[in-house]
Amino acid sequence: MIDKDKIIQDVMAQFESEYKPAAKSVSAATYNPVTGEMQLTIGEHDLHIGHKIKIAKESLKFTCELDSNTITTAYPRETGSAASPSGEDYVYNNKIGITKKSATTISCNVGKSSNTSAHTFVNAVAGCITQVGFHTEIHHSKCVRDTGFNLDAIISDLLEGGIRNVLEVAKRYWHGTKTNLGAGEQNFAIEVNNLLEKRLHQENLNKTKVSFLINVINQIVKYGFEGEVYSTFSMPRHVVEFDKSKPIIEKKVIDDILKKCYEIIPSKNNIVGWQVHVLGPEHQKYKDIIFKESAINDTRSNKGSDIPDVGAIKEAQGQPRRSVMYKHMTSCQYLLILTQRLANLTSEYQKAAWGRGIFYDPCTEEGLVESREAIALECGFFAYAFRGLAIEKGIDTSFTGNFSRDPVVWKELPFVDRRVNLLISVGYGKKYRRAILPITYDYKPSHEDIIKWV
């Protein structure tokens, strides 16, 4: 029996001590010594009134008219201030709340000064403004509440199987297509959920299942939920590199997805002219070979262009490609290789039809060549069904089609004896394509160009 309150308390305490949003630099500042109000220009930000910040020691430099602006003093000071008996400035090593904000500025009260002459900003130490812990006590209370909801859902799904409860609780983060979280709160929610994952790994629970349930929640927090089918298929993102620090997904979990996927995928005449070879965590050598061949094929493919391939030129100079986006094949937990298969007659229907002169292409070597397109189409069906079933368990996938389909190239993998159609990498994502190539730069044609109503 787990102690829910203790787990939530541990997660909140860890977040307070660990979470450090990016520090802000000050480009301009004003100070009113009569009221104690200071306005800081920090550029675009997601801070709000009530958020807590800290100003680094002696990071803001001002002069004042009291000495005709001849002496520069750095604030906040540990000693030398008349604001306290110990000589500390009011905000030295203290959290202060934001009282006003604009798109590029924040204001807070740093304490009044007995020197009421005009103060002039000189400069500031880079990164001197840091946000501290949770935004406000209200945000803290909401985070405690949501963590409790998520924890209850995770425990229920661990007991019942499936992801029904985490889907229900994750929906609360959204209202239709609009998030219920404020600016910056999505990152907070994901960070807290990640800490919850680490804390639950200390309990006597299935670590793999805990990880994929947390991942399901985080995917919905970030991307939303519009019906179970649409949301499931809109969650996946192409993984550039998988996270090797995550727990290994149990073989039976992958096997269950594979079996369900095979069960629901159609095949022409139920012949199934393809098969799936599964490389588990123990087959790193084969994964490395496939990565190498894919990188080589990248060079080979680019030779069809009149534009010089910079990567190939560097390779010729002895510099290996470093930007090839196939690292997911060497960092994944499981790699699926979908190849052609010489089919045989299984059902009574197939045997009777064959006896009447009905020819099934995938049952002969020549027919396999003729039915490449149909077989590739079925492999595509399988791949996307696998992706949907995997993402329901919080598992990421990436597809690869850039490799040589010549069986000779695959001779180092003795189990691959026929044309390869597709590779599917499986695991928990660490780096995603969108983090490298944003959608504003790397995008598909518009749907108007593709979908044509007649």
QUIHURA-V286403 format. One record per residue. RES is the residue in one letter. PHI is phi as a letter, one per 40 degrees, with the letter a starting at -180 (NA if undefined). NEAR is the number of other C-alpha atoms within 12 Angstrom. Layout:
RES_PHI_NEAR + RES_PHI_NEAR
This chain:
M_NA_8 + I_c_17 + D_c_18 + K_d_24 + D_c_17 + K_c_19 + I_c_30 + I_c_33 + Q_c_24 + D_c_25 + V_c_33 + M_c_35 + A_c_22 + Q_c_23 + F_c_32 + E_d_25 + S_c_17 + E_c_19 + Y_c_26 + K_b_23 + P_c_28 + A_d_19 + A_c_23 + K_b_31 + S_b_29 + V_b_34 + S_b_26 + A_a_26 + A_a_30 + T_b_31 + Y_b_34 + N_b_26 + P_c_24 + V_c_18 + T_c_18 + G_g_25 + E_c_26 + M_b_37 + Q_b_29 + L_b_37 + T_c_29 + I_b_29 + G_g_22 + E_d_18 + H_a_26 + D_b_25 + L_c_37 + H_b_30 + I_d_20 + G_h_25 + H_c_32 + K_b_32 + I_b_38 + K_b_32 + I_b_41 + A_c_33 + K_d_27 + E_f_28 + S_b_33 + L_b_38 + K_b_32 + F_b_31 + T_b_26 + C_a_26 + E_c_17 + L_d_17 + D_b_16 + S_f_13 + N_f_18 + T_c_14 + I_b_17 + T_c_23 + T_b_26 + A_b_29 + Y_b_34 + P_c_32 + R_b_28 + E_c_24 + T_b_20 + G_g_19 + S_b_24 + A_c_18 + A_c_24 + S_a_19 + P_d_12 + S_c_14 + G_g_16 + E_c_23 + D_c_30 + Y_d_31 + V_c_34 + Y_c_30 + N_f_23 + N_b_24 + K_c_26 + I_b_32 + G_c_32 + I_c_32 + T_b_24 + K_a_22 + K_a_25 + S_b_20 + A_c_16 + T_b_23 + T_b_30 + I_b_38 + S_b_35 + C_a_36 + N_c_33 + V_c_37 + G_h_29 + K_c_24 + S_b_25 + S_c_17 + N_c_22 + T_c_17 + S_c_20 + A_c_21 + H_b_32 + T_b_28 + F_c_30 + V_b_25 + N_a_25 + A_a_30 + V_c_23 + A_d_21 + G_g_22 + C_c_28 + I_b_40 + T_b_33 + Q_c_37 + V_b_30 + G_f_30 + F_c_38 + H_d_35 + T_a_25 + E_c_15 + I_c_13 + H_c_25 + H_c_26 + S_c_17 + K_c_24 + C_c_36 + V_c_30 + R_c_23 + D_c_32 + T_c_41 + G_c_28 + F_d_29 + N_c_43 + L_c_39 + D_d_27 + A_c_30 + I_c_41 + I_c_33 + S_c_23 + D_c_28 + L_c_28 + L_c_17 + E_c_14 + G_g_20 + G_g_27 + I_b_34 + R_d_24 + N_c_28 + V_c_41 + L_c_39 + E_c_24 + V_c_31 + A_c_42 + K_c_35 + R_c_25 + Y_c_35 + W_b_25 + H_b_17 + G_g_15 + T_c_18 + K_b_18 + T_c_24 + N_c_22 + L_c_25 + G_c_20 + A_d_17 + G_g_25 + E_c_27 + Q_c_26 + N_c_23 + F_c_33 + A_d_40 + I_c_32 + E_c_33 + V_c_43 + N_c_41 + N_c_33 + L_c_33 + L_c_43 + E_d_38 + K_c_27 + R_c_32 + L_c_33 + H_c_22 + Q_c_17 + E_c_19 + N_c_15 + L_b_21 + N_c_25 + K_c_26 + T_c_31 + K_c_37 + V_d_44 + S_c_38 + F_c_38 + L_c_44 + I_c_47 + N_c_41 + V_c_49 + I_c_51 + N_c_38 + Q_c_39 + I_c_42 + V_d_40 + K_c_32 + Y_b_30 + G_g_32 + F_a_32 + E_b_22 + G_g_19 + E_c_23 + V_c_16 + Y_c_17 + S_c_27 + T_c_33 + F_c_28 + S_c_23 + M_c_34 + P_d_39 + R_b_34 + H_c_34 + V_c_35 + V_c_34 + E_a_33 + F_c_35 + D_c_27 + K_c_23 + S_c_18 + K_c_27 + P_c_24 + I_c_30 + I_c_34 + E_c_24 + K_d_20 + K_c_14 + V_c_27 + I_c_34 + D_c_23 + D_c_18 + I_c_30 + L_c_31 + K_c_18 + K_c_19 + C_c_26 + Y_c_26 + E_c_17 + I_c_20 + I_c_24 + P_c_21 + S_a_24 + K_d_22 + N_f_27 + N_f_25 + I_c_33 + V_f_36 + G_c_41 + W_a_41 + Q_a_34 + V_b_34 + H_c_30 + V_b_29 + L_c_32 + G_c_29 + P_d_28 + E_c_17 + H_b_22 + Q_c_20 + K_d_19 + Y_c_30 + K_c_35 + D_c_25 + I_c_23 + I_c_41 + F_d_33 + K_c_29 + E_c_32 + S_c_32 + A_c_32 + I_c_26 + N_c_27 + D_d_28 + T_c_28 + R_c_20 + S_c_20 + N_c_19 + K_c_17 + G_c_12 + S_b_11 + D_c_8 + I_c_11 + P_d_13 + D_c_19 + V_d_20 + G_c_26 + A_c_26 + I_c_18 + K_c_16 + E_c_18 + A_c_14 + Q_c_11 + G_g_10 + Q_b_13 + P_c_18 + R_c_26 + R_b_15 + S_b_18 + V_c_25 + M_c_30 + Y_b_40 + K_c_34 + H_c_39 + M_c_49 + T_c_37 + S_b_37 + C_c_46 + Q_c_38 + Y_b_40 + L_b_38 + L_b_40 + I_b_40 + L_c_38 + T_b_37 + Q_c_40 + R_a_34 + L_c_27 + A_c_28 + N_b_24 + L_c_25 + T_b_17 + S_c_14 + E_c_13 + Y_c_15 + Q_c_23 + K_c_19 + A_c_14 + A_c_16 + W_c_20 + G_c_13 + R_c_11 + G_g_10 + I_c_15 + F_b_22 + Y_b_30 + D_d_29 + P_c_31 + C_c_29 + T_b_20 + E_c_20 + E_c_14 + G_c_21 + L_c_29 + V_c_21 + E_c_18 + S_b_29 + R_d_27 + E_c_21 + A_c_26 + I_c_37 + A_c_31 + L_c_24 + E_c_34 + C_c_38 + G_c_28 + F_d_24 + F_c_39 + A_c_36 + Y_c_31 + A_c_30 + F_c_39 + R_d_36 + G_c_33 + L_c_36 + A_c_40 + I_c_42 + E_c_39 + K_b_43 + G_g_38 + I_b_49 + D_c_46 + T_b_44 + S_b_42 + F_b_34 + T_b_35 + G_b_30 + N_c_28 + F_a_31 + S_c_29 + R_c_27 + D_c_17 + P_d_21 + V_c_16 + V_c_23 + W_c_27 + K_c_19 + E_c_18 + L_b_23 + P_c_13 + F_c_21 + V_c_30 + D_b_24 + R_a_31 + R_d_35 + V_c_37 + N_b_38 + L_a_36 + L_b_41 + I_b_44 + S_c_45 + V_b_52 + G_i_48 + Y_b_43 + G_c_36 + K_b_27 + K_b_26 + Y_b_26 + R_d_27 + R_c_19 + A_c_18 + I_c_17 + L_b_17 + P_c_12 + I_c_14 + T_c_10 + Y_b_12 + D_b_12 + Y_a_12 + K_c_11 + P_c_11 + S_c_9 + H_c_10 + E_c_9 + D_c_9 + I_b_9 + I_c_9 + K_b_8 + W_c_7 + V_c_3
